[in-house]
């Protein structure tokens, strides 16, 4: 399946110097799905719907300050490769081209809606993220923001003093609260003053009750639940309990699952690939392969490498966080690290990964082989 019938010409095109207030009014008037930003007629970036609506920037701000870089995708690209490009570009919207001509846009939601009927081949337990970062409901919002930033994530399950799930806090919750009109009141009758917001308890901003899923549910059912509730992810809980956190499942996880392959060469996905400088995709794949090849009993079904840039710099080189996560026959294993520049950060993370792989020696292999699941998606 390709994206020829999934991409849509329903978009707004504006110049990079266009004022944000004007962009918003055009966007709302034309009821479009996204904004393509150009500079002297050349493609420069994109602005998604939520990104535009929830931006706190003043109306006089230029569109270029809000836009995000996104890869150009051929309108006839395979749906799997289009999903990969969105995930690796760390974006949910990208321009679709017909040859050299801009045709429209393609979004992650477009792809998921198009393949929804095929997603009954995958269960939540096949692709959920198990290493979950949580936060206590009495913690301050400022602490939550730091935790989101440090881990490069967009949502935090919120727990009470007993570790039981009571809510979820997302970056969207924080943004919506910060742009709330002064006469709007939040949980606990608190008003949206940004300075004071950092000292508020997470309880005041979190969403509750939490939309959840269980490990055995099929992905098509859970994605439909996300669409129905206009959310980007769910917290995974046991079948017999809705207060224990087992993992997180997001739309991005589902898009990533579409890219899984069963080729002999390891399937490696890189998020924020634009941060690579001295590193190449091939060198990343080769480095991970060398670690995995030391342990013949481990089969790697998919590898995901993520880079996140911090504001801190050393002689012009940014501090980078790298995370390498493998889905293997022995379960999930990951390693993370920081360094100045992507190459340094990646090798720190790789060393940590190898130590964690060693700890998996002697663990019984999973009974389920990921490839058997992914074969069912072969008609996409």
N, C-alpha and C positions, 0 to 999 in steps of 0.2 A: 504494500500500500504506500502511495506517495501522498504529498500534502496538497496536490493540485486543487482538490475540492475542499480542503480545510482552511487554507489561507483565505483571507477576506480583504477586499479593497476598502473596507469600512475604516478609514483612518483620516487623521488630520495632518497636513504637512505644514510646518511653520519654519521660519528662519531662526537661527540660533540667537539672534539679537532681539527676537520678539519678546515683548513684556509678558510675564507670567499671567498677569490679570487678563490680558487679551487672549492668551492661549486658553485659559480656563473658560472664558465666555464662548470662544469658538467651539471648544470641545463639547460644552454642554448644549450649545445650540444645534450642533450637527449630530449629537448623540453617537459619537464614534467610539471605537474600541481602544484606540491608542493614538499617540502622536509620534510622527516621524520628524526629526529635527534635521535641517539641512544648513550648510554653511557655504554661501556662494553657489548654491545649486547642487552641492555635493552632499551625499548622505553623511551625517555626523553622529547621530545617536537616536535613542527612543525615549519616550516618556510613557509609562504605563498609566492606566486609569487611576489605580489607588495611589500611585506615586504622585500624580498630579493633584488629585482631590485632597490628599492628606498632607501635602507639603505646607510647612509653616512659613515658607519664604514670602516676602512681601510682593505685592502685585507688580512693583517696578523691577523685580529681579528678572534677569534675562533667562530665556528657556535653556540656554547652554549650561546654566548652573544646576539645573534639575535633571537634565538628560543623562541617560546611562548608555555606555557603549554596548552594542549588541552585534552579533555576527550577521552578515548577510546570508540568507538561506534561499536557495533556488526553489522556485515554486513547485518544481517537479521532484524535489528531493524525497528520498525514502523517509517514512515517518520515524523510523528508528534513528537515522542520522540526524534528522531535525530535532528530535528529543535530546540527543547527545549534545548538539550545538547549543541548545538552550541551557542545559544543565552546566556544561563547561563554561559557558559565557556568564553564568550566574545571573540569568535574566529570565523573565517569564514572557517576554515579548521580543520579537525580532522582525526586521523587514524581509518581505518575500519578493524576490526578483524574477521577472520573466526575461531571461537573457540579461541585457544591460538595463532594462527598464524596470523601475520600481512598480510592482503590481499591488502590493498591500502589506498586510502584517500577518504573522502567525503567532499564536500564543500557546502557552502550556495547556490552558483550559481547552482550547480548540482541539488539541491533539488528544487529550484525555476523553473528551466527549465523543470524538470520532472512533476511538478504539475501546470504548466502555464495554461493549458486548463481549470483547475478547478477554477482558480482565478477570473473568471468572476462572481462568486457569491458574491464577495466583492467589495464595492466601496471605493474610497479614503477616503470619509468622515467617514467611519466606523473605520478606524485604524490610521488616521494621528495623529501626535503629534501637539497639538495646542499651547502649551507653548513654543514659539519660542524665542531663544536668537539671536538677530541681532547685527550688528555693522555698524557704519557709514563709508562711503568710504574714509573719510579723517582721520580716526583713524590710529594709527601706527600698523604695523604688530605685534610688541611686545605686544600691548594691545589685539590684536586678539588671539594670542597664549595663553595669560593668561585667556582669556574668554573661550577658548576651553578647557583648562585644568581644570579650576574651575568648569565648568559645565559638564565635562566628555562627551563632544560631539565632533563630527568630522567635522561639517560644520556650517557656519554662513551666513545667508542671509545678503547681504550688501545693505544699503539704503543711499539715498542722504539726503540733509538737510531737505527735505520735507517728509521724511519717505517713499519715493517710492523705490521699489526694483530696483536695478541697476546691481547687480551681486551676486555671491556666492563665499565664500572663504572656502576651505576645508584643512584638514591636509595634504592631498596629494599635493595640490597646493603649500603649504609651503615647503614640503619636496622636491618636484621637482625643485623648485626655488633654494633651498639651495645646491643642488647637480649639478646644471646646470654648464656646462663648462664655463670657463672664457670668451670664445669668443662668448657665447650665450647672446643674449640681451632679456630683458623682456619688458613688457609694459612701455612706456616712456623712452626707451633706457637705462634702468638701468641694472647694472651687478650684478651677484650673490655673492656678498661679504656678508658672514653671519652676521658679526658684524653690517654692515650698513643696512642689511635687516630689522632688528628690528625697525629701525627708518623710514622705507619706509611707505608711505600711503597704506592702504589696497587696494586702487584702482589699484596699480601697480601689484598686485598679483592675484586679483580676476578674476574669469571666467565670461565672459559676451559675448553674451546674456545668460540668465539663462534658463535651461531646467525646465519647470514647468508642473503642472498637475492641474486639477480642481476637486472640491469635488465630483462631480457626476460621474467622470470617473471610469470605472471598473479597478480593480487592474491588470488584465492580460495585458491590454493595456499599463498601466503605467510601469509595470515591463519590458515589451518588449522595451519600450522607453529607460529605463535605460540600458538594454543590448546593444541596438543599439548605444547609445552614450557613452558606457563604463564608466558609473557613478554609484555611490552607492545610490544616493538619489535625490529627486526632491523637489522644493519649491512648495507649494500648494497656488494657487491664485484664486480669484473669476472668474466665467465664463466670466464676462463682464470687467475684468481688469487683466492686467499682471504685475501691479506694487504694488498691495496690498498683503502683506504676511498674509496668513491664517494659515499656518502650514508647517510642514516638513513631508515627507514620505520617508523612507529608506528601503532598502532590508531587514534590520534587523527587521523593523516593520512588514514586510510581513511574515518573518519567524516566528516571535512571534505570529502573527495571526493564523498560522497553529496549534499552541499549545492550542488555546482557547478550552475550553470544556464546557459542560452543566451539569456537575456532581453537585450533591447537595453540595459537599465540594468545597469551593472556589478555583478557579484555580489561583495559585500564581506562578509567575515566578521570579527567582532570578538571577541577572547578577553579575558575579564575586563572585560566591558562595564560592570560595576558601578562601575568606577573613573572612568567618564566623569562629569563634573560640568557644566561650562559647555559641553562639546561634546555634540553629538547625532549619532546615526547618519547622518542626512542630511548634516550638515556634514562629517563624515568622508568620505562618499562623494563629495560635491561637490569637496572639496579634492583627492582623488586623481584625480578625473576631469579637473580643470583641468590637472594635471601631464601626464596621459596624452594629453589632446587636443592638446598642443603638438607631439606627434610622431605624425602621422597614420598612419605606416606600422606602428605598433605596435598589435597587437590584444591586449587584456587579457582573459584567460579567467576569472581569479579573483584577488581581492585578499584578503589576510589581514592584519589589524591586531591586534597583541598589545600589551597593557599589563601591566607588572609593577611592583608597588609595593615600594620599598625602605623600610627602617626609618627612614632619615634624614629629617628634616623641617626646614622653614624657616618660622618663624612659623606652625606648625600645618599647613603644606601639605607633603604627602609628596613625596619624590623619586620620580619615575616614569620607568621605562624604556619606550620605545615602539619597536616594530619594525613596519615596513610591508613586506610581501612580495607581489610580483606574479608571477603565472604568465602569461607573454605569448608572442606568436608569435616573439619573439626570445630565448626562454628565461626563466629566473628572474632577477629583479632585486629588490634589497631596500635598505632604508635604516633605520638605527636611531639613536636619540638619547635623551638624558635631560634632564629638566627638572622643575621643581617644579610639580606639577599635570599632569593628563593633556593639557590643551590645549597647554601649553608643550612637553612631551615630544613630542607628535605632530607639531608643526610643525618641530621640530628634525629629527625622523626624515624628515619629508616633504622638507625641503631636501636631506638626504643622498640620499634616493631620487631626486630630480630630477637631482642630479649623476651618480648611477650610471646613470640612464636615458640621459643624454647620452653616456656612454661606450659605450652599446650601439648608437649610430647607426652605420650601415654594416655591422652584423652581419647576415648572411643569416637570413631567417626560418626557423623550424622547419618541416620538411616535414609534421610531424604537427600537426593542429589539434585542440586539446583537446576542442572541442565534438563532433567526430565520435565520440570515445570516450564522452563523456557521454550522447550520444543513445541509446546502447545501454542505458543505465540508465533510460530513460524510463518503463519499466513498473513501477518501484518506487513 
